[in-house]
Amino acid sequence: IWWFHRNTTWRARVLPPRGPAKRRGVFATRSPHRPNPLGLTSVPLLAVEGLTLTVGPLDLVDGTPIFDIKPYLARVDAFPEASMGWIGEVEAEMATRERYSVEVSPLAARQLTYLREEWGIDFTERAFELLSLDPTPHRTRRILQIEENLFRMACGPWRLYFSVHGGRVEVQSIEKGYADELLETYAEVQDREAQIAFAQQTF
């Protein structure tokens, strides 16, 4: 149990990333913008060494305040037959929807290969999954239309540019998400060294 310590406001109605661009009541979503910004995450416990716990993947940032740690008990904490409300309806509709195919241009392929092989950075699995489901502009999916048929998706500190051709999405290129001035000034920028090196490449 933890605190959304970077949030300073909350909203009664929010725009979830799933489904159509429709606002819903905050208590019907997992939005971090809540009147009491508490978060709850299930994580695998990998090791215990004295008072130090090592856990698996989690959706926190460095410095997030942790209020409590509780054991997960499948017998009392899991309800696989429970209804998911509007989320279940959206997922059922999306399961029947024909997916977009996602293709990668030669330029984007070279850029993605460089990031993966030189820096161990690979955001394609999640990004391509989202694009195959729905590549239309959506604020909380961080997809923005740049030109008539050019869109930009934010993938953490990176930017993925793509176009849509019928049922096909073509990834055109990858760009760094931070301006040169920020990279020069702030050492704590995510993937800073990789972004500086990326900008110096000729793909």
N, C-alpha and C positions, 0 to 999 in steps of 0.2 A: 504494500500500500504506500503510495508516494504522492508528491505534491507537484502540480503543474506550476512550478515556481516562476516561469517566464511569462505566464499569462496575468494580465492586469485587469481584464474586463471579461464579461460574460454576456451571452446573448440568449434570449428566450427561444428564438428560432434560428436554426443554423442550416447550412447547405452541405449535406453529406456528399462524399465523393462517389458513393454508389448510386446507380440509377439515374433517372432524369434530374435535371437541375430544378429541384423542388425543395423548398425550405420545410423543415420538420421541427417539432418541439425538441429542445435540447435533451430532455430525459428519454427520448426515444432513439437517441444516437450515442455514439462514443466520442462525441466532440470534446476537445480539451477545454473549450470555453464554457465553464460551468459556474454556477453561483458558489459552490464549494469545490474548488478544482482538485479533487482527489482522483488519483489514478490507481488502477488495479491491473497487475500483469502476472500471468503465470509463466514461470521460467523453470527450466530443468536445473537441478542442483548437481553440479559436476564434482565438487570437492569441498571438504571441510578441513581447515587447518587452523586449529586454535579458535580464535574469534573471527576468522576470515572465511567467508563463503565465496566460492567461485560458481557462478551461474552461467547458463547458456545465453543465446540471443535474447535481447530485450529492447523495448522501445523507449528507453530513457536517454537523457543526455548527461554528459559528465557534470557532476555537481548536483544532480537532482536529489532533493531531500527524501530520505526513506523513513516512513513513520513506523512501519511494522512489517514483520515477515511471518507468514503463517504457512503451515504445511498444506499441500493440496491432497484432498481425500476424495478420490473418484466416487466413492459410494455416496457421499453427501454433497459434493461440489459439481458433479456432472449430471446434466439432464438432457441426454441426446434426443429425447422425444419431444422436448419443449418447442413451442412455436417461436419463430423469430419475427413475427409480425410483418411489418412492411419490408424488412430486409429479406425475409423468406420469399415474399412476393416478387421482389426485384430479382433475386437469384434464380427463381423459377422461370421468370420471363427471359432472363439472359441465357439460361441453359438451352432454350429453344431457338435463340437468335443465331443466325448464321454469322460466324466470326469473320473478321477481316484477316486476310493474309498479310503478313509483315515481311517486307523485303528490305534489303540493305544495299545502298549504292556502293560502288567501289571505294569512293572517298570515305564514307562512314565506316566501311569494313576495315580500312587501314587505320582509321583513328581508334576504333574500338579495340582492334588487335593491339595497338600500341599501349593503350591504357591497361589492358588486361595483362600483357606480357611484361611490360616495363614497370608497372606500378601496382599490379594486383587489383585493379579497379574494374568492376564489372557490374553494371546496373541494368543489363539488358533483359534479364529474366522477368523482373517485375515490370519494367517499362514496356516490353513487347506484349506481355500479358494484358496490360491495360489498353494498349493500342489495338490489340486484336478484338477486345470487347467493345470499345467505343472510343474512337479517336476525336470525337467532336469537342470543341472548346468547353472547358468546365473549370471554374475557378479553383475548387478544392482538389481537382485532379491535376491542377497546375498546367493545364493546356491552354495556350493562348494563340489566337489567329494573328499572324503577322502580315500576310498579304492574302490575295484572293485564294490561293491554294498553297499556302505555306504556313505551317503551324509550329509552335515551339512547346516542348514539354520540359519542365524542370525536373531533373533527376538529382536531387540533393544539390551539390555545388556545380553540377554539369547541366548543359542545355542540349537537348536533342531536337533537331529540326526535321520535319517530315511533311510529306504531301499525301493527299488521298486521291485515288483514282478508282472510282466505283467501289468494289469490295476489296481493294488492295491499298495498303499503306506502304509508302516507300520512305525509309529513313534516309534523309539527304546528307546530313552532316552532324557533327558533334562540336560544341564550343564550350569553353570554360565559362563558368557562371559569374566570376568576379572580375572587376575591372583591374587593369594593371596597377593603378594607384593603391587600391586596397591590398593587393598581393604584396606590394612593396612596403606597405605601412604596418599591416597587422600580421603577426607571426602565427596567430591562433586560427587563421582561416582554414577551413576544412580542405584537405587535399592541396594545400598551398604549393608545396614543392612540385607536385605533379602538374598543377595548372601552369606554373611558370615554365616548366620544361615543355609542356604541351604547346604553349604559345610560340615556342622557338622552333617547332618542327615544321617541315615543309612536306605535307602529305600528298 
